[in-house]
Amino acid sequence: MARKPAAYTNESITSLKGADRVRKRPGVIFGSDGVDGCAHSIFEILSNAIDEAREGYGNRILITKFKDGSVEVEDFGRGMPVDYNKNEQRYNWELLFCEMYAGGKYSAGADNYEYSLGLNGLGLCATQYASEWMTADIYRDGFHYHLDFRKGENTGGLKKEPATRKKTGSAIRWKPDAEVFTDINVPSEYYKDVIKRQAVVNAGVTFVFTDESGEKKEVTEYCYENGIKDYVEEVADLQSLTPVVFCQSTAEGRDREDRPDYKVKMSAAFCFSNKNQLLEYYHNSSWLEHGGSPDRAVKLAFVNQIDAFLKAKNLYKKGESKITFTDVQDCLIFVSSSFSTQTSYENQTKKAITNKFIQQAMTEFLKHNLEVYFIEKPDEAMKLAQQVLVNKQSREHADKVRQGAKKTLSAQIDIANRVQKFVDCRSKDLARREIYIVEGDSAMGAVKTSRDSEFQAIMPVRGKILNCLKADYDKIFKNDIITDLLKVLGCGVEVPGFSRARASRTSSRCWAAVWNWAARAKRISPALTSPTCAGARSSSVPTPMWTATRSAR
């Protein structure tokens, strides 16, 4: 490859600065530069409002989608501090809106936020950088603060005036930039799905979504007073095998001996149903689409406890295999919501967590509550256990059917896969291909080393296969070796115009002649080369077989 005439010097190394750190590489922060990344930028701003509400500052969040493609998120919390910061010797609005890795959540578990969805100090700044324009209206300390940004740069500085309302809070409105994202048309269904999930895991907080992007203005309100418990009951829809169980607990520990302890708060709601299934995990109110630690904990705890119950009640048949989580999941509706003061997300999109202690704590938490549940509610435990066994038997039956179908279909793909010990040749030329039928593996070994693998195939058979002169039609074609030979040669046995009985006798004589000839010659000439051997095709025309039989005689 010709090299491009370009100098690679010390000055070739550059670094992105300011808004370019996001605008030129949005996928690094938002996971994508498409509509998914744009949608995640919206969630970043919503996360800040949720953190305020969870700490008890405001119980109502407003989300509005406008016709021009802009979005607004308004909360009624304390209002973000944007005035001068003596410690940093800068205005806080510069840190929050224009500085990566700046925020008030690095000391999680301390004074400000015990459990926060926002974590890295990236969301607000990155979204501002990725916007065509953004405005911020903040109400706190008796003042109204206003900020304007365009393509990542502030315009006009901080405007401050006495507030005309008593309520505090923050309202952020912005339009995602089409120069940053390849698609900024985030569908309304995304908003509804995300907002509903946040209402589920933030009990008592009301989320109002106003959609002004269509011809008619639509307002949808979400609120779950009892959080995940109400949600599981909604999914079960009064068709569950067992009532909804809700449990919660706290724990404290560390991921590694040399790491500090942190707090974990866990809650779970579940029931069993043969109509509906659901498995969802949330951590710090973020939906863990890819699971991680909670997913591993749930699988281990449920399989362990239900398996122990089945063994204790002697519900397994003799020699029956153990249940798997698939058998449990087929009848399980489960939602968990956990919070921790330290969280290890896989990345900024927060779709999975990797904390070892959270997995351990949740496993023990679920095991204990399942054990107590089975003791206190033996009838319900028996009902769900029997359903799990039904799921297991159905799965095993389906696996057998699938394996059978797979075996049948595989037999149509490659002759080498469907005939045991058959050694094919490389050539696909019908005029050149030959097959050697040898007696036993030892003969195959000798022929295999001396043959020309380009056009000579080998099929070993054992001696004294079947006396076809005395055997009936059905017995002949139940013999694996005879049917394997048919497959390799690609020809059938068809005697048009004969009755079944006469055809059987004729076929038997034919096969006897074939095997007598094969035993003597140990070789089938190229005249017997078949279409299937060359291209895995099937033929009912017996011409090659009959020709070989007569020549053998």
N, C-alpha and C positions, 0 to 999 in steps of 0.2 A: 504493500500500500504506500502510495506516495505521501511524503510528509508535507504538511502545510508550512510555508515559510513564515513562522511566527517565533518571536523571541520569548523565552520563558525565563524571566529575570526576577530579582528581588521585588521589583515593583509590580510584578504580576499578581502578588497576593493582596487581596482586598478584604474588607469586612463590611457587612451591612450595618447601617446605622439608622437610628430613629424608626420611622414608619416602614422603611424598606425591609426591616427584619421580619415583618408580617406580610406586607403587601407583595413581596417577591416570592415568599415561601409560605403561603397560608396553610398548606397541608401539614406542616410541621406542628402547628398549634391546634388546628381544627380537625386534623385527620384527613382532610380532603380539600381540594380547591373547587369542588363541584357543589351541588345543592346540599349534600350531606354536611359538608364543612360549613356552608352558610347557615344551615339549620342549627349546627352546634354553636355557632357564634351567638345565636338568639338565646340558646339555653344558658350560655355563660352569664348573660345579663340577668336572666330569670333566677339563676342560682343565688345571686347576691340578695335579691329580694326575699327569697325563701329562707336564707340564713337569718335575716332579721326577724322574720315571722316566727321561726322556730325558737329563737331566743326570747320570744314573748313580746316583741315590739311590732304590733300590728297583727291583725288577723284577716287581712283582705289584700289581695294582689290583683291588679288590673293589667291585662295584656290586650293590646289593640293592634290589628293588622289593617293598614290603610291602603287605599286604592293605588297610591303612587309607589307601593312596594316598601314603604317604610314601616317600622315597628316601634311600639312604645310599651315599656314596662314601668309600671308605677307601683310603689309600695308605700306603706304608712308607718315605716319604722322610725329610727332615730334620725335618718338623713345622714349621708356620708360626710365626714369632716373634710372640708376643702380649703379651710383658711390656713394661715401661716403655721408651719411646724418648726418650733424652736430647735428640737433635737436634730432634725435633718437640715435645718436652715434653708428650707424651700417651702413653697406652698404645697399643701396636700393634693390639690387638684392636679398639679404637675406630676406628682408621684403616682396617683391613682389612674389618671387618663393617659399619661405619656411616658411612664417608666415601667419597663418589664420587671417582674418579680418585686413588686411593691404592694403592700396591703396590710390589713390589720388582722390577719389570720395565721401568722407564723407562730404565735404563742397560743395555739389551740389548747383549750382546756384551762386557760387562765382567765383573765378578766373579761375579754370581749366575746369570744365565741368558744363554747365548750365543744360543740360538734358542728362543723361547718362543711357545706358542700363545696364552696370555694376553698381553694387550698394553696395554689401556687402563685397568686398575685399576677396572673396573666390575663384572665378573662376580659375584664373591663378594658384594659389597655389594648389588648390584641383586637378586640371588636371595634374599638375606636379607630385603630390604625387601618382596619379592613373596611371602613365605612366610606361612603361617598360624602356623607355629612352626618354630624351628630350634635344634638342639643341636650343639655342637662339642666334640670331645674331642681334645686335642693332646698328643703325647708328645715332649718334647725337653728337653735339658739335665738329665735325671734327674728331671723333674717331669711331672705330669699336670695339664693345664689344662682346665677345663670352663667352657662358656658356654651360656647359655639366652637365646633371643629369642622374642618373640611379636609378630606383626604389625609387624615392623620396629623394635621397641624391646627393649632389653636388660632382662632381669629377673634380679636377683641379683648382677650384677657378675661379675668374674673369680674363679673358684675355683681355688686352686692347692694341690697336695699332692704328696708324693713319689710317683714312678712305681713301679708294682708289676711292670713289665716292662722288658726291656732294649731292645726294638725302639722306634724312633722312628716318627713319622708323624702323620697327621691323619685323623680320621673325622668327616664332616659328614653329619648326618641332618636332613631337613626335609620339610615338607609344603607343596606349592604352594597358594596361597590362592585359593579359588573366588570370592572377592570381587574379586580382581585379574584372573584369567583366566576367560574364559567357559567354558572346558573344561579340566579338569586330568587327564582320563583318557588319559594318554599310553600308547599301545599297546605291548605287549612287543616287537613287531616293530621299533619305532623303536630301542629299547635294543640289540637284537641287531644291527641294521644299523650303528648308530653305533659300537658296541664292536668289531665285526668290522673296520670301516674303520680304526679306531685301531690295532688289532693288526697290520694290514697295513703301516702306515707307521711303526710303532715296533717294529722287529725285535727279537725276543727278550723283549719284555715280555708277561707273561701277564695277560689280563683274564678275570675270573671274574664272570659275571652270574648272580645268584640271583633267581629269580622266585617270590615267595611270595604273589602276588596271586590265584592260581587255587586250585583245590581241592587240587592236588598241588604240592609244592615242586619246581621245576625248576632245575637248575644247568647252565650252559653255559660252557665254557672256550674261549678263543681265544688262539692264539699262532702267529706266523709267524716261525720262526727266521731265515729269509733275507728277510723283509719282502716287498717288492713282487715280487721274482723268484718266490718261491713262489706268490704270489697269481696272477700271470699264467699260470704253469704249471697252476694249479688251474682257471682259466677256460678255457684252451686244451683241457684234458682229453684230452691225447695225440692231438688231431685237427688240429694246426696244420700248415701248409705248411712252416714253418721252425721251428727251435729257438728258445727264448727267448734274447734278447740283453739283457744287463744292462750298463749303463755308468754311470759317475759322475764328477763333476768339481767343482771349486770355481772361483770367480771373485771379483773385487773391483772395484767401480766405483761410479758415482753416477748418479742420475736426472737431474741438472742440474749445470751447471758450478759453480754457487755452493753446491752441497750437498756434505756430507761423504761420503767413500767408505763403503761397507758390504760385508760379506761375503755371498756366496751359495753354498750347497752344493746341488748338483743330482744326482739319480739318476733313471734311467729304465729300465724293463723293457718289452720289446715282442716280439711275434712276429706272423706273418701266418697267417690262417686263413680258409678259405671256409665254415666252419661257425659260428664264434662271432665276435662283435665287441664291443669294449669300449674306452671312452675315459674315463679318470679322471685328475684332477689333484689333488694335495695340496700345501699349502704350510704349513710349520710344523705339519704333521699335520692341518690343517683341510681337509676335502674342499671343493674349489672347484667347487660345483655349477654355477656360471655361468662358470667358467673364468677369463677375463681374460687376463693376460699369458702364462701357459703355453699356453693354447689357441691364441693367435695365433702363438706360436713354433712349436708342433707343426705347424700347418697350413702355415706358410711353409716350414719345413725339409723336411718329407716330400714335399710337392709339388715343391719345387725339386730335390731330389736324385733322386727317382724319374724326374722328367721328363728330367733330364740323362742318366740311365742309358738311358732309352728312346731318346733322340736319339743317344747314343754307339753303341748297338747297332743303330741303324736299325730299330727295332721299330714306329715309326709308319708308317702307310701314307701315300702321297702326298696332301697336302692335308688330312690328318686333324687334328682339333682337339686341343688340349692337354688332358691329364688335369686333373681337379679334385680337391679334397680329399675330396669325396663318394666318388669312385672308390677312393681309398686307404682311407678309413674303413670301407668295406664289407668289408674283409678284414683290418682292423688290430685287434690287441689291444694297448693301450698304457696304461701307468700310470706317472706321474711323481710324484716326491716331492722337493720343494725346501724349503730353509730359508734364511732371511736374517735378518741382525741388525736390519734396518729393513724394515718392511712397510707398504704402503699398501693397506688393505682398502677395499672400496667402502663398507662400513658395519660395525656391530657384529656382524652375523650372519656375517661372514667367508666369504661365498660366492663372492667374486671379488677378485683383486688387480689393481692398476693400475701397478705399478712398471715404468718403461720399461727400466731396466737389466736387470731380471730377464728381460724379454722378449728383449732383445738377447743376453744371456749364454746363455739356453736355446736360442735359434735357432742360434747358432754351435756350441754344444755338440752339438746333435742333428745338424747338418749334417756336422760333422767325424766323428762316430761312424758315421753312415750311409755316408759316403764310404769310410771304412776298412772297414766291413762289406761293402760291395759289392765292394771290391777283394779282400779276403781270402776271401770266400765267393761266387764268381761264379755257381755253380749255384743257390744259394738266392736270389741277387739276380734271376737270370733267371726263376725260378719265381714269385717275388712280382710281378715286373714284368708277366709274362703274365697273372697273375690280376687285376692292376689294369686292364689293357687289356680283359679280359673284362668287368669291372665297368663300365668306361666304355662299351663297346658296348651292354651291357644297359641302362644308364641312358639312352643316346641313343635306343635303340629304344623304351623305355618313354615317353620324352618325346614321341616322334612319335605313339605310340598315344594318349597323354593329350591332346596338342594336337588330334588328329583327333576324339577323343570330345568335347572341349570345343567344337570348331567345330560338330559335329553338334548338340550340346545347345543351343548358343547360337542356332542357327538356329531353334529352337523357341520362343525367348523373345521376340525383338523383330524385327519385319519390317524395321525400319530398319537393324539390324545384319547382316542376312543378304542384302540386295539392295544391290549397289553403286550409289551415287549416288541411291538412292530418297529422296525428301524427303516425309516424312509430314505429315499435318495434325494439328491438336490435338484436334478433335472426335472423340468416340467414338460419335456418333449415326449409325446406319446410314442413316437417311433423308436425312441432309445430306451425308455424305462423298462426295467426287468425286475422280477421278484423271485427270490430264492426261498423255497419252503424247506426248512431243515428240521430235523428231529432233535428236540432238546436244546438246552442252553449251551451245552458243551460244543455241539455242532455249530450253533450260532456264533460262538466266540471265535472258532476257527475261520468260518466264512467271513465274519465281520472284518477280520484283519487282512484277509486276502482279496476282498471284493473291491470293485471300483465304486466308491460312494457317490460318484457323480451320477450314475444311472442305474445302479444295482441296489435294490431294497431287499430286506431279509425279514422273514416271519417264522419264528420257531414254534413248533407244535409238539405235543407229546405223542408217543406211540399208542396204538390201540385205542383210538378215540371212541368209536362207536361202530357196531355192526349194522350198517345202514340197510343191508338186505333183510334183516329181521325186524328192525325198529320201525315204528309207524311215523307218519308225517310229523305229528306234534312233537314227538320225542326228539326227532332229528333237529328240528329248529328251536328246541330249547337248549341245545348243546352250544355252549359259549364259543368253543373253538370253531365249529362249523359256521356259526353266524359271524364270527370275527373274520373268517376267510371270505365270506360273502361281502362283508364291508370293504375289505382290502381290495378284492377284485372288482367290486362295483357292479356285479351282475346278480340277477336273481334266478329263481327256478320257476319257470312258468310253462305249463303245458296246455295251450288253448284247446277247448273242445273235449277234454277228458273229464270224467266224473272225479269227485274228490278222492274216492278210494283208489281208482286207477292212477290218478295223478300222483298219489302217495307212493304207490308201488314203482311207477316209472321213475320218480324223483329219487327213490331209494337206490335203484339200480344205477342211476346216473352218478350219485354221490359215491357209491361203492367203487365204480370205475375210476372216478376222479382220485380217490384216496389211494387205490391200488397203484395207479399210474404215478401219483406224486411220491409215494414211498419208493418206487423204483428209480424214478428220474431225479428226485430231489431238486428239480428245477422246472420252472414254467417258462416256456419260451416267450419271446417278445410278442408272439401272436396272441398271448393271453393278457397282455397289458390292458388295463381297464381305465375307463374315464374317471372313476372315483380316485384311483391311485394317483392320477395326475392332477385332478382339480377338485376333489371332494364332491363329485357329483354322483347322483344315484341313477341307475339305469335298470329297467326291468327286461331289457332285451338280452336273451341268454346266448347270443351267437358266439362270443368268445369262449364260453364255457363248453358248449357243445362241440365246437371245433377242436378244442384241446382234448376232449374226451375221446373222440373218434381217432385222433392222431395217436393217442396213447395206446389204443387197442391195436 
